[in-house]
Amino acid sequence: MAKRTKTTAPPPISADPATAYARGVVSGDIVAGPHVRAACKRHLDDLTDGHKRGLVWDVAAVERVVGYFRDVLTVEVETQDDDGNVISAAVPFALADWQAFIVGSLFGWKTSTGLRRFRRAYIEAGKGSGKSPLAAGIGHYMLTATGKLRAEVYSAATVQILKDVIESQMGSGVRFTRFARENYTRGATTCNRSNSGLRIRPAWLRRPAAAHAALAHRRP
């Protein structure tokens, strides 16, 4: 009889990890550079006074996008066994606190019309910190979870090797979980490669009604 392995549930997601990170940075508990400190201070100030300018902080939207990364996407990690051999495994994409602040800010801040406040974002992070998987995950979210028909995601880079990194993350580095693969119907996909950009068109847009009801990250 096969031995059953005990699985451990992922840690619960804070309803507002973006604000928690901002408070940590402003208080000095989290070390950050001047631009990050300014962004966090603006976030906290806008929580207090933003409504006077028609700004809305949608905590449910933050919880939704952070939950999407963890429950729908996976990333590859490498560990070593007792003999020193490298083992690769796909694990839930649990965002780091700084990553949660970024995606939370992008999708949580809205105008009085309900549209996203931020249409552009500049993100700079060290090599190997997870910025490429983050960008790929945002691309997947924009493709599959915003309710936009015929959504398109574009990636561009100054050199071929950088574009290949993002293309790899979109295609294989960031993967859908087994649940998503089984419940999303793959649609027509177009991937046009050029010297400076990657164009990805709808890949996982249509899903059965049962999956739509089961996913907690459906469009509000």
Disulfide bonds with the S-S distance in Angstrom:
none
